[in-house]
């Protein structure tokens, strides 16, 4: 096997070309940072993946910042497709209940966000990202490349990569200042670093991608996003719309042992789910997978960071996996850009771990709780009986599941309400933390929280003010902001002062001055700058440790 010379230095090497890796590459490119992205597959989204398809409101805000929100919105999922969930024994069996949710065209954004949740299957979302990455022109994407090993020193990381690895035609060494593992739950990078992956193995599942033309012609329920099939054993499968048209994902749930697709009669399972023999379908792909909640013991080791499924796994019951991963790189990208540009401190990568690891545990725990409601089997022994007792039990089970899964179908609080309370680069102001409710989100400009959205007089959002660097919002033009601007200029930190005279925004942000990070999270707020503005600046860029900073006299 031939070995090529070490490649020219690249600031960031990204291992894994799924949505998390692509989003990181795009975010870095928009910040002017070059990267090389390695992907084991021969291209982007070459197969129908039975994976993520729901982008929550916070992720859509991130897509807005990345410049791809319009492309996602027009990716093809029908705007008139309802998001209802139907609980039934089969599509032509007994109905236990229905949770209605409006289609895209019938929904307006929550008052707290300029964006709405979108459906975009991953085989559409990944190419949108890849196209944007290529157009940005700062990323080398290398397909058919497997990361093998790496060594670190004080200045960077040297990785060995199998190029065209499936055929074993050569190796390449890539020298990078930083390496980010976005290579999934079985991450070769995480394993190579020896970082433990702690958590709970929930069970094994199998998903089948199935084409069914006009499914609604085979049952009386009309269009819905999801059908959950319930038997005496609990929820045994679900059928979920992937593209809003003819492509569906059938997921068989609840096996304690790994399932072998070749020993599974998918057609028989579909007949049970359909409750009829007259339907026709085509099984496109069958994929076994492991349902788990795992979190890496550490997200950072030296100059290497983990993101997405390489750092955490969740049950898909809630759709938080991809959204959590994209939150990782929204946080990580500006930190890497700051480090590469020279104004970021050594405390940034430890802060990334301190901020994002608790969020993964929070979101994963919520998903596991949702899944427990799915497989709950108590009080279901009569659901298949055409008797008064069976009907009473079906009504009770339907109401119970609707209540238990409310936080899965309505998870605005999970999407928007995560906080970085323990971050060493956030300066606390002593105010109490709001309740963290899965379905409820109350906007707050408390440090460590997402900077609130307010619709401005020109029709834009306050969120559109953030992203390029730090932003200092000033709601009282008479308050001195010069010392912070001077400190930022001396340190090379990008800082923009924005004066806002909007009463609604001033009331929501609650302080005369609010410092917002490049990822749209609040770093500090107060009614006057601290006595030492340089101290504040060095804290939020990772050069000192966060603490309460006294105001200027």
Secondary structure, 3 states (H helix, E strand, C coil): CCEEEECCCEEEEEECCCHHHHHHHHHHHHCCCCEEEEECCCCCCCCCCCCCCEECHHHHHHHHHHCCHHHHHCCCCCCCCCCCEEEECCCCCCEEEEECCCCHHHCCCCCCCCCCCEECCHHHHHHHHHHHHHHHCCEEEEECEEEEEEEECCCCEEEEEEECCCCCCEEEEEEEEEEEECCCCCCHHHHHHCCCEEEEEEEEEEEEEEECCCHHHHCCCCCCCEEEEEECCEEEEEEEECCCCCEEEEEEEEECCCCCHHHCCHHHHHHHHHCCCCCCCEEEEEEEEEEEEEEECCCEECCEEECHHHCEECCCCCCHHHHHHHHHHHHHHHHHHHHHHCCCCCHHHHHHHHHHHHHHHHHHHHHHHHHHHHHCCCCCCCCCCCCHHHHHHHHHHHHHHHHHCHHHHCCHHHHHCCCCCCCCCCCCCCCCCCCCCCCCCCCCCCCCCECCCCECCCCCEHHHHCCCCEEEEECCCCCCCHHHHHHHHHHCCCEEEEECCCHHHHHHHCCCEEEECCCCEEEEEECCCECCHHHHHHHHCCCCCCCCCCECC
